[in-house]
């Protein structure tokens, strides 16, 4: 498992450059960010299952999931909000591109909260993880409420 985390970290370090270079078409950026969000949601779901007592808490597994969330949040998903990717199969609202400063502030808040979650994950303390995960959930929801169209 450590090797896969090292490989993921190495790939994550290259993502911003790769992301901007890999989007030959806006549809590619849309698929990329949807995939990153899907993965982040999946790993947060695993964490919340432990926090809510649906599965036993395992500090090591929690920390591993948090590491993946932190990598995706800091390097992957937001790199794909490129010009022209506001059309097509996306739930992203046009305000992402017309309110760039406000969107950037929400992104920064999300990233700040995820950094705090990553720090809490390293402690292995369920109460600290719970508090930090709640803040992440709130910042994700606030951004989605403002910048994501409802599912159809």
N, C-alpha and C positions, 0 to 999 in steps of 0.2 A: 504494500500500500504506500510506503514511503516513496518508492521509486515513481509510482504514478503521480504522486503529489509533486515531486521534483520536476517531472516532465510537464505537468500542468503549469507549474510556476514558470518554467522556461518558455513555454508557449505563450503564457499570459504576458510575459515581458515584451514579446514581439507583437502582440495583438494590435496596439494602436497603429503601428506602421503597416502591418498586414491589412488591417481593416480598411484603411483609406485607399490602399492600393488594390484591394481585391474586388471592389465593387464596380464592375464594368457597367452594370445596369442598376438603377434604383431598386429593382425587384430583389437583387442580390442583397442589398443592405437591409431591406425589410425582412427577408428570410433570416438573415444573420441575427438581427436584434431580437426577432421573435424566438429564435432558438436560444439565445443567451437568456432571455427573460424566462423561457420555459424551464431551462436548467436551474436558474436561480430560484424560481418558484418551487421546483421539485425539492431542492435541497433545504429551502426554508420550511417546506412542508414536513420534511423528515425531522427537522429541529423542533417545530411546533408540536409534532406528535409526541416527542419526549417531554416537552415543557407542559403539555396538557395531560400527561399521564396515560396517553393511549398506548405507548410502548415504554418499556423501562428506560430510564435515563442512563446513558453511557457517555461519560465525559469525553472519551477518545473519539467516539463516533460523532458526537456533537461538534467537537473541534474540527474534525475532518470536513463535515458539512459546512461549517462556518468558513473554513479556509476557501472552499470552492465558491461560496457566495461572495466572499470578499474579492476574490480574483475576478469573477464575472462582473461584479458591481464596479470595480475600479478600472477595469481595462477593456471589457468586451462590449457590453450592451449599449453604452452611450456613444461609442465610436461610430455606430451605424445610423445615426440620425443625420444623414447627409442631405444636401440639397437635392430635390427631386424625388426623395423617398417619402413624400407626404401623400402620394397618389398610389392607387392600386390596392392590393390586399393588405391593408393596414388599418389598425384601430387608432393610430396616432392622429391626434387633432392637429389642424393647421396652426394652432396657437404655438406649437413647439417652435415653429419657424418664424412666426410673427412676434412672439414674445421671448426671444432668445435669452435675454437676461434673466427673466423670471424662471424659465425652464432651467437654465444653468444654475440658478440658486437652489432650485429643488433637487437637482442632481447633486450639487455640493452637499446639501443637507443629508441626502440619502447616503452618500459616500462617507460623510462624517459619522453617521449613525452606524454604518457597517464597520467602520474602523473600531468603534467602541465595542461592537459585538465581537469582533475578532479578538480584542484585548480580553473581553470577558470569557471568550471561549478558551483562551490559554490558561485561565485560572481553574477551569473545571468546576466552578461553583455554579450550581443550578440557579440560585437566586440572582446572581449577577447576570448570567446568560438570559434568564427570563426577562429581567428589566431591560437589557440591551436589545433583545429580540422584539420586545414590545415597541420600543422606539423605532426600530427598523420598519416594523409593520405599519406604524403610523406615518412615517415619511414616505413609504411606498404607496400607501393608500392616498395620501394627499396629492402626490404626483399623478397617480392614476385618475383620481377624481377630476383633476384640472386638465389633464392632457391625454386621456384615453377615452375613445368613444365606447359606448356600451356594446356588449356582445349582441349580435343579432340572432 
